[in-house]
Amino acid sequence: MNKLILMQQLRSAIMERISAFERSAQNAHAEATDEQNKAESKYDTRALEASYLAEGQTRQAAEAEQSFLQLEAFEPRVFGVDDLVDIGALLELEARDKVCEWYFLAPCAGGTELEFEGRRVLVLTAQSPLGSQLIGARRGGKVVIKIGASRSEFRVKSLI
């Protein structure tokens, strides 16, 4: 599995997200300044709400741009047999029922789902509950994932 291709897919997904946020911000700004949205009374807050929305969308676009820059500078390494899970790891977790899921530990963009080489890969960060519990795990080792009151046991089947 070529993680450089995975990284390119992740950067492309972030670029799409940036474009969507920018379009939404432009639309909300246009709505906020549209003459038809001029307040008809002191209780009419349509334009104000649209301006808040535009501000939020602009902030999200800026955060996505920061993620893109982080990913541009990041080069994931190939993990050896004895290496521990760390940022840059592409790993396959196997549940007790033998169902396997793929995860990629990235420095940012957690929650992004990618289709990579016929597999669904979920991007995690070390700050996420699952990502933080995977850091330091070994290939073949068992990992107990605790999220709230829920507790699940997995085996690190693959670490790339």
PyMOL CGO cylinders between C-alpha atoms (Angstrom):
from pymol import cmd
from pymol.cgo import CYLINDER

trace = [
    CYLINDER, 0.00, 0.00, 0.00, 1.42, 3.32, -1.05, 0.3, 1, 1, 1, 1, 1, 1,
    CYLINDER, 1.42, 3.32, -1.05, 0.81, 5.90, 1.68, 0.3, 1, 1, 1, 1, 1, 1,
    CYLINDER, 0.81, 5.90, 1.68, 1.92, 8.70, -0.63, 0.3, 1, 1, 1, 1, 1, 1,
    CYLINDER, 1.92, 8.70, -0.63, -1.16, 8.04, -2.76, 0.3, 1, 1, 1, 1, 1, 1,
    CYLINDER, -1.16, 8.04, -2.76, -3.28, 7.97, 0.39, 0.3, 1, 1, 1, 1, 1, 1,
    CYLINDER, -3.28, 7.97, 0.39, -1.78, 11.33, 1.42, 0.3, 1, 1, 1, 1, 1, 1,
    CYLINDER, -1.78, 11.33, 1.42, -2.61, 12.77, -2.02, 0.3, 1, 1, 1, 1, 1, 1,
    CYLINDER, -2.61, 12.77, -2.02, -6.21, 11.60, -1.65, 0.3, 1, 1, 1, 1, 1, 1,
    CYLINDER, -6.21, 11.60, -1.65, -6.37, 13.20, 1.80, 0.3, 1, 1, 1, 1, 1, 1,
    CYLINDER, -6.37, 13.20, 1.80, -4.99, 16.50, 0.49, 0.3, 1, 1, 1, 1, 1, 1,
    CYLINDER, -4.99, 16.50, 0.49, -7.54, 16.40, -2.35, 0.3, 1, 1, 1, 1, 1, 1,
    CYLINDER, -7.54, 16.40, -2.35, -10.35, 15.82, 0.15, 0.3, 1, 1, 1, 1, 1, 1,
    CYLINDER, -10.35, 15.82, 0.15, -9.14, 18.81, 2.19, 0.3, 1, 1, 1, 1, 1, 1,
    CYLINDER, -9.14, 18.81, 2.19, -9.00, 20.99, -0.95, 0.3, 1, 1, 1, 1, 1, 1,
    CYLINDER, -9.00, 20.99, -0.95, -12.60, 20.03, -1.76, 0.3, 1, 1, 1, 1, 1, 1,
    CYLINDER, -12.60, 20.03, -1.76, -13.56, 20.94, 1.80, 0.3, 1, 1, 1, 1, 1, 1,
    CYLINDER, -13.56, 20.94, 1.80, -11.83, 24.33, 1.49, 0.3, 1, 1, 1, 1, 1, 1,
    CYLINDER, -11.83, 24.33, 1.49, -13.69, 25.06, -1.75, 0.3, 1, 1, 1, 1, 1, 1,
    CYLINDER, -13.69, 25.06, -1.75, -17.02, 24.10, -0.20, 0.3, 1, 1, 1, 1, 1, 1,
    CYLINDER, -17.02, 24.10, -0.20, -16.42, 26.33, 2.84, 0.3, 1, 1, 1, 1, 1, 1,
    CYLINDER, -16.42, 26.33, 2.84, -15.39, 29.25, 0.62, 0.3, 1, 1, 1, 1, 1, 1,
    CYLINDER, -15.39, 29.25, 0.62, -18.49, 28.87, -1.57, 0.3, 1, 1, 1, 1, 1, 1,
    CYLINDER, -18.49, 28.87, -1.57, -20.71, 28.69, 1.50, 0.3, 1, 1, 1, 1, 1, 1,
    CYLINDER, -20.71, 28.69, 1.50, -19.04, 31.77, 2.98, 0.3, 1, 1, 1, 1, 1, 1,
    CYLINDER, -19.04, 31.77, 2.98, -19.53, 33.71, -0.26, 0.3, 1, 1, 1, 1, 1, 1,
    CYLINDER, -19.53, 33.71, -0.26, -23.20, 32.70, -0.43, 0.3, 1, 1, 1, 1, 1, 1,
    CYLINDER, -23.20, 32.70, -0.43, -23.79, 33.64, 3.21, 0.3, 1, 1, 1, 1, 1, 1,
    CYLINDER, -23.79, 33.64, 3.21, -22.01, 36.97, 2.73, 0.3, 1, 1, 1, 1, 1, 1,
    CYLINDER, -22.01, 36.97, 2.73, -24.14, 37.70, -0.34, 0.3, 1, 1, 1, 1, 1, 1,
    CYLINDER, -24.14, 37.70, -0.34, -27.25, 36.88, 1.66, 0.3, 1, 1, 1, 1, 1, 1,
    CYLINDER, -27.25, 36.88, 1.66, -26.14, 39.10, 4.55, 0.3, 1, 1, 1, 1, 1, 1,
    CYLINDER, -26.14, 39.10, 4.55, -25.63, 42.09, 2.27, 0.3, 1, 1, 1, 1, 1, 1,
    CYLINDER, -25.63, 42.09, 2.27, -28.63, 41.48, 0.00, 0.3, 1, 1, 1, 1, 1, 1,
    CYLINDER, -28.63, 41.48, 0.00, -31.06, 44.40, -0.04, 0.3, 1, 1, 1, 1, 1, 1,
    CYLINDER, -31.06, 44.40, -0.04, -34.01, 42.03, 0.40, 0.3, 1, 1, 1, 1, 1, 1,
    CYLINDER, -34.01, 42.03, 0.40, -32.60, 40.91, 3.75, 0.3, 1, 1, 1, 1, 1, 1,
    CYLINDER, -32.60, 40.91, 3.75, -32.57, 44.39, 5.18, 0.3, 1, 1, 1, 1, 1, 1,
    CYLINDER, -32.57, 44.39, 5.18, -34.09, 44.29, 8.66, 0.3, 1, 1, 1, 1, 1, 1,
    CYLINDER, -34.09, 44.29, 8.66, -37.77, 45.19, 8.68, 0.3, 1, 1, 1, 1, 1, 1,
    CYLINDER, -37.77, 45.19, 8.68, -37.86, 45.54, 12.46, 0.3, 1, 1, 1, 1, 1, 1,
    CYLINDER, -37.86, 45.54, 12.46, -35.48, 45.35, 15.39, 0.3, 1, 1, 1, 1, 1, 1,
    CYLINDER, -35.48, 45.35, 15.39, -36.41, 41.67, 15.74, 0.3, 1, 1, 1, 1, 1, 1,
    CYLINDER, -36.41, 41.67, 15.74, -35.52, 40.77, 12.15, 0.3, 1, 1, 1, 1, 1, 1,
    CYLINDER, -35.52, 40.77, 12.15, -32.07, 39.17, 12.38, 0.3, 1, 1, 1, 1, 1, 1,
    CYLINDER, -32.07, 39.17, 12.38, -31.80, 37.39, 9.02, 0.3, 1, 1, 1, 1, 1, 1,
    CYLINDER, -31.80, 37.39, 9.02, -28.88, 39.51, 7.78, 0.3, 1, 1, 1, 1, 1, 1,
    CYLINDER, -28.88, 39.51, 7.78, -27.09, 39.29, 11.12, 0.3, 1, 1, 1, 1, 1, 1,
    CYLINDER, -27.09, 39.29, 11.12, -27.45, 35.52, 11.19, 0.3, 1, 1, 1, 1, 1, 1,
    CYLINDER, -27.45, 35.52, 11.19, -26.17, 35.26, 7.62, 0.3, 1, 1, 1, 1, 1, 1,
    CYLINDER, -26.17, 35.26, 7.62, -23.12, 37.37, 8.54, 0.3, 1, 1, 1, 1, 1, 1,
    CYLINDER, -23.12, 37.37, 8.54, -22.39, 35.06, 11.50, 0.3, 1, 1, 1, 1, 1, 1,
    CYLINDER, -22.39, 35.06, 11.50, -22.69, 32.08, 9.16, 0.3, 1, 1, 1, 1, 1, 1,
    CYLINDER, -22.69, 32.08, 9.16, -20.31, 33.72, 6.66, 0.3, 1, 1, 1, 1, 1, 1,
    CYLINDER, -20.31, 33.72, 6.66, -17.80, 34.36, 9.45, 0.3, 1, 1, 1, 1, 1, 1,
    CYLINDER, -17.80, 34.36, 9.45, -18.00, 30.75, 10.64, 0.3, 1, 1, 1, 1, 1, 1,
    CYLINDER, -18.00, 30.75, 10.64, -17.59, 29.36, 7.12, 0.3, 1, 1, 1, 1, 1, 1,
    CYLINDER, -17.59, 29.36, 7.12, -14.58, 31.63, 6.55, 0.3, 1, 1, 1, 1, 1, 1,
    CYLINDER, -14.58, 31.63, 6.55, -13.02, 30.41, 9.80, 0.3, 1, 1, 1, 1, 1, 1,
    CYLINDER, -13.02, 30.41, 9.80, -13.58, 26.78, 8.81, 0.3, 1, 1, 1, 1, 1, 1,
    CYLINDER, -13.58, 26.78, 8.81, -11.98, 27.41, 5.41, 0.3, 1, 1, 1, 1, 1, 1,
    CYLINDER, -11.98, 27.41, 5.41, -8.94, 28.92, 7.15, 0.3, 1, 1, 1, 1, 1, 1,
    CYLINDER, -8.94, 28.92, 7.15, -8.68, 25.90, 9.47, 0.3, 1, 1, 1, 1, 1, 1,
    CYLINDER, -8.68, 25.90, 9.47, -8.91, 23.53, 6.49, 0.3, 1, 1, 1, 1, 1, 1,
    CYLINDER, -8.91, 23.53, 6.49, -6.15, 25.52, 4.76, 0.3, 1, 1, 1, 1, 1, 1,
    CYLINDER, -6.15, 25.52, 4.76, -3.96, 25.07, 7.84, 0.3, 1, 1, 1, 1, 1, 1,
    CYLINDER, -3.96, 25.07, 7.84, -4.66, 21.33, 7.71, 0.3, 1, 1, 1, 1, 1, 1,
    CYLINDER, -4.66, 21.33, 7.71, -3.69, 21.26, 4.04, 0.3, 1, 1, 1, 1, 1, 1,
    CYLINDER, -3.69, 21.26, 4.04, -0.39, 23.03, 4.82, 0.3, 1, 1, 1, 1, 1, 1,
    CYLINDER, -0.39, 23.03, 4.82, 0.31, 20.56, 7.62, 0.3, 1, 1, 1, 1, 1, 1,
    CYLINDER, 0.31, 20.56, 7.62, -0.32, 17.65, 5.27, 0.3, 1, 1, 1, 1, 1, 1,
    CYLINDER, -0.32, 17.65, 5.27, 1.91, 19.19, 2.60, 0.3, 1, 1, 1, 1, 1, 1,
    CYLINDER, 1.91, 19.19, 2.60, 4.81, 19.24, 5.07, 0.3, 1, 1, 1, 1, 1, 1,
    CYLINDER, 4.81, 19.24, 5.07, 4.13, 15.77, 6.50, 0.3, 1, 1, 1, 1, 1, 1,
    CYLINDER, 4.13, 15.77, 6.50, 5.86, 12.68, 5.12, 0.3, 1, 1, 1, 1, 1, 1,
    CYLINDER, 5.86, 12.68, 5.12, 4.57, 9.42, 6.57, 0.3, 1, 1, 1, 1, 1, 1,
    CYLINDER, 4.57, 9.42, 6.57, 7.20, 6.78, 7.21, 0.3, 1, 1, 1, 1, 1, 1,
    CYLINDER, 7.20, 6.78, 7.21, 7.04, 3.06, 6.61, 0.3, 1, 1, 1, 1, 1, 1,
    CYLINDER, 7.04, 3.06, 6.61, 6.67, 1.14, 9.87, 0.3, 1, 1, 1, 1, 1, 1,
    CYLINDER, 6.67, 1.14, 9.87, 8.89, -1.85, 10.57, 0.3, 1, 1, 1, 1, 1, 1,
    CYLINDER, 8.89, -1.85, 10.57, 7.94, -5.12, 12.24, 0.3, 1, 1, 1, 1, 1, 1,
    CYLINDER, 7.94, -5.12, 12.24, 8.90, -3.94, 15.74, 0.3, 1, 1, 1, 1, 1, 1,
    CYLINDER, 8.90, -3.94, 15.74, 7.70, -0.33, 15.45, 0.3, 1, 1, 1, 1, 1, 1,
    CYLINDER, 7.70, -0.33, 15.45, 4.94, 1.07, 17.62, 0.3, 1, 1, 1, 1, 1, 1,
    CYLINDER, 4.94, 1.07, 17.62, 1.86, 2.81, 16.23, 0.3, 1, 1, 1, 1, 1, 1,
    CYLINDER, 1.86, 2.81, 16.23, 2.51, 6.52, 15.78, 0.3, 1, 1, 1, 1, 1, 1,
    CYLINDER, 2.51, 6.52, 15.78, 1.46, 9.41, 13.55, 0.3, 1, 1, 1, 1, 1, 1,
    CYLINDER, 1.46, 9.41, 13.55, 1.72, 8.32, 9.92, 0.3, 1, 1, 1, 1, 1, 1,
    CYLINDER, 1.72, 8.32, 9.92, 0.62, 4.75, 10.61, 0.3, 1, 1, 1, 1, 1, 1,
    CYLINDER, 0.62, 4.75, 10.61, -1.84, 3.03, 8.32, 0.3, 1, 1, 1, 1, 1, 1,
    CYLINDER, -1.84, 3.03, 8.32, -3.28, 0.23, 10.38, 0.3, 1, 1, 1, 1, 1, 1,
    CYLINDER, -3.28, 0.23, 10.38, -5.84, -2.51, 10.21, 0.3, 1, 1, 1, 1, 1, 1,
    CYLINDER, -5.84, -2.51, 10.21, -7.71, -3.35, 13.39, 0.3, 1, 1, 1, 1, 1, 1,
    CYLINDER, -7.71, -3.35, 13.39, -9.44, -6.69, 13.76, 0.3, 1, 1, 1, 1, 1, 1,
    CYLINDER, -9.44, -6.69, 13.76, -12.35, -7.00, 16.16, 0.3, 1, 1, 1, 1, 1, 1,
    CYLINDER, -12.35, -7.00, 16.16, -13.24, -10.16, 18.06, 0.3, 1, 1, 1, 1, 1, 1,
    CYLINDER, -13.24, -10.16, 18.06, -15.81, -11.02, 15.41, 0.3, 1, 1, 1, 1, 1, 1,
    CYLINDER, -15.81, -11.02, 15.41, -12.98, -10.92, 12.81, 0.3, 1, 1, 1, 1, 1, 1,
    CYLINDER, -12.98, -10.92, 12.81, -14.34, -7.75, 11.19, 0.3, 1, 1, 1, 1, 1, 1,
    CYLINDER, -14.34, -7.75, 11.19, -11.43, -5.57, 10.10, 0.3, 1, 1, 1, 1, 1, 1,
    CYLINDER, -11.43, -5.57, 10.10, -11.31, -1.80, 9.73, 0.3, 1, 1, 1, 1, 1, 1,
    CYLINDER, -11.31, -1.80, 9.73, -8.56, 0.47, 8.38, 0.3, 1, 1, 1, 1, 1, 1,
    CYLINDER, -8.56, 0.47, 8.38, -7.34, 3.68, 10.00, 0.3, 1, 1, 1, 1, 1, 1,
    CYLINDER, -7.34, 3.68, 10.00, -4.73, 6.27, 9.12, 0.3, 1, 1, 1, 1, 1, 1,
    CYLINDER, -4.73, 6.27, 9.12, -3.19, 8.31, 11.93, 0.3, 1, 1, 1, 1, 1, 1,
    CYLINDER, -3.19, 8.31, 11.93, -2.55, 11.77, 10.50, 0.3, 1, 1, 1, 1, 1, 1,
    CYLINDER, -2.55, 11.77, 10.50, -1.43, 15.03, 12.09, 0.3, 1, 1, 1, 1, 1, 1,
    CYLINDER, -1.43, 15.03, 12.09, -4.80, 16.60, 11.20, 0.3, 1, 1, 1, 1, 1, 1,
    CYLINDER, -4.80, 16.60, 11.20, -8.03, 16.07, 9.20, 0.3, 1, 1, 1, 1, 1, 1,
    CYLINDER, -8.03, 16.07, 9.20, -9.49, 13.56, 11.64, 0.3, 1, 1, 1, 1, 1, 1,
    CYLINDER, -9.49, 13.56, 11.64, -12.87, 12.19, 10.70, 0.3, 1, 1, 1, 1, 1, 1,
    CYLINDER, -12.87, 12.19, 10.70, -12.18, 12.24, 6.97, 0.3, 1, 1, 1, 1, 1, 1,
    CYLINDER, -12.18, 12.24, 6.97, -13.20, 9.03, 5.24, 0.3, 1, 1, 1, 1, 1, 1,
    CYLINDER, -13.20, 9.03, 5.24, -11.32, 7.88, 2.16, 0.3, 1, 1, 1, 1, 1, 1,
    CYLINDER, -11.32, 7.88, 2.16, -11.73, 5.03, -0.30, 0.3, 1, 1, 1, 1, 1, 1,
    CYLINDER, -11.73, 5.03, -0.30, -8.23, 3.63, -0.76, 0.3, 1, 1, 1, 1, 1, 1,
    CYLINDER, -8.23, 3.63, -0.76, -7.32, 0.51, -2.71, 0.3, 1, 1, 1, 1, 1, 1,
    CYLINDER, -7.32, 0.51, -2.71, -10.83, -0.86, -2.30, 0.3, 1, 1, 1, 1, 1, 1,
    CYLINDER, -10.83, -0.86, -2.30, -10.93, -0.20, 1.45, 0.3, 1, 1, 1, 1, 1, 1,
    CYLINDER, -10.93, -0.20, 1.45, -12.66, 2.39, 3.55, 0.3, 1, 1, 1, 1, 1, 1,
    CYLINDER, -12.66, 2.39, 3.55, -10.01, 4.23, 5.57, 0.3, 1, 1, 1, 1, 1, 1,
    CYLINDER, -10.01, 4.23, 5.57, -10.92, 6.55, 8.42, 0.3, 1, 1, 1, 1, 1, 1,
    CYLINDER, -10.92, 6.55, 8.42, -8.43, 9.29, 9.26, 0.3, 1, 1, 1, 1, 1, 1,
    CYLINDER, -8.43, 9.29, 9.26, -7.70, 9.71, 12.98, 0.3, 1, 1, 1, 1, 1, 1,
    CYLINDER, -7.70, 9.71, 12.98, -5.57, 12.17, 14.90, 0.3, 1, 1, 1, 1, 1, 1,
    CYLINDER, -5.57, 12.17, 14.90, -3.65, 11.54, 18.12, 0.3, 1, 1, 1, 1, 1, 1,
    CYLINDER, -3.65, 11.54, 18.12, -6.09, 13.92, 19.84, 0.3, 1, 1, 1, 1, 1, 1,
    CYLINDER, -6.09, 13.92, 19.84, -9.11, 11.74, 19.09, 0.3, 1, 1, 1, 1, 1, 1,
    CYLINDER, -9.11, 11.74, 19.09, -10.22, 9.18, 21.70, 0.3, 1, 1, 1, 1, 1, 1,
    CYLINDER, -10.22, 9.18, 21.70, -9.46, 6.25, 19.39, 0.3, 1, 1, 1, 1, 1, 1,
    CYLINDER, -9.46, 6.25, 19.39, -6.22, 7.70, 18.02, 0.3, 1, 1, 1, 1, 1, 1,
    CYLINDER, -6.22, 7.70, 18.02, -4.81, 8.48, 21.46, 0.3, 1, 1, 1, 1, 1, 1,
    CYLINDER, -4.81, 8.48, 21.46, -5.44, 4.90, 22.59, 0.3, 1, 1, 1, 1, 1, 1,
    CYLINDER, -5.44, 4.90, 22.59, -3.76, 3.45, 19.49, 0.3, 1, 1, 1, 1, 1, 1,
    CYLINDER, -3.76, 3.45, 19.49, -0.51, 5.41, 19.87, 0.3, 1, 1, 1, 1, 1, 1,
    CYLINDER, -0.51, 5.41, 19.87, 2.15, 3.05, 21.18, 0.3, 1, 1, 1, 1, 1, 1,
    CYLINDER, 2.15, 3.05, 21.18, 0.37, -0.19, 20.26, 0.3, 1, 1, 1, 1, 1, 1,
    CYLINDER, 0.37, -0.19, 20.26, 2.29, -3.03, 18.58, 0.3, 1, 1, 1, 1, 1, 1,
    CYLINDER, 2.29, -3.03, 18.58, 1.55, -5.06, 15.48, 0.3, 1, 1, 1, 1, 1, 1,
    CYLINDER, 1.55, -5.06, 15.48, -0.23, -8.23, 16.62, 0.3, 1, 1, 1, 1, 1, 1,
    CYLINDER, -0.23, -8.23, 16.62, -0.96, -6.66, 19.99, 0.3, 1, 1, 1, 1, 1, 1,
    CYLINDER, -0.96, -6.66, 19.99, -4.33, -6.31, 21.60, 0.3, 1, 1, 1, 1, 1, 1,
    CYLINDER, -4.33, -6.31, 21.60, -5.78, -2.87, 22.14, 0.3, 1, 1, 1, 1, 1, 1,
    CYLINDER, -5.78, -2.87, 22.14, -8.70, -2.13, 24.43, 0.3, 1, 1, 1, 1, 1, 1,
    CYLINDER, -8.70, -2.13, 24.43, -10.54, 0.91, 23.18, 0.3, 1, 1, 1, 1, 1, 1,
    CYLINDER, -10.54, 0.91, 23.18, -12.60, 2.78, 25.76, 0.3, 1, 1, 1, 1, 1, 1,
    CYLINDER, -12.60, 2.78, 25.76, -14.94, 5.46, 24.52, 0.3, 1, 1, 1, 1, 1, 1,
    CYLINDER, -14.94, 5.46, 24.52, -17.30, 6.60, 27.24, 0.3, 1, 1, 1, 1, 1, 1,
    CYLINDER, -17.30, 6.60, 27.24, -18.83, 3.54, 28.89, 0.3, 1, 1, 1, 1, 1, 1,
    CYLINDER, -18.83, 3.54, 28.89, -18.20, 1.43, 25.79, 0.3, 1, 1, 1, 1, 1, 1,
    CYLINDER, -18.20, 1.43, 25.79, -15.22, -0.91, 25.73, 0.3, 1, 1, 1, 1, 1, 1,
    CYLINDER, -15.22, -0.91, 25.73, -14.03, -2.90, 22.71, 0.3, 1, 1, 1, 1, 1, 1,
    CYLINDER, -14.03, -2.90, 22.71, -11.03, -5.14, 22.16, 0.3, 1, 1, 1, 1, 1, 1,
    CYLINDER, -11.03, -5.14, 22.16, -9.09, -5.18, 18.89, 0.3, 1, 1, 1, 1, 1, 1,
    CYLINDER, -9.09, -5.18, 18.89, -5.92, -6.70, 17.52, 0.3, 1, 1, 1, 1, 1, 1,
    CYLINDER, -5.92, -6.70, 17.52, -3.53, -4.61, 15.42, 0.3, 1, 1, 1, 1, 1, 1,
    CYLINDER, -3.53, -4.61, 15.42, -3.51, -6.88, 12.40, 0.3, 1, 1, 1, 1, 1, 1,
    CYLINDER, -3.51, -6.88, 12.40, -1.46, -4.70, 10.03, 0.3, 1, 1, 1, 1, 1, 1,
    CYLINDER, -1.46, -4.70, 10.03, 0.80, -1.70, 10.60, 0.3, 1, 1, 1, 1, 1, 1,
    CYLINDER, 0.80, -1.70, 10.60, 2.15, 0.01, 7.52, 0.3, 1, 1, 1, 1, 1, 1,
]
cmd.load_cgo(trace, "trace")
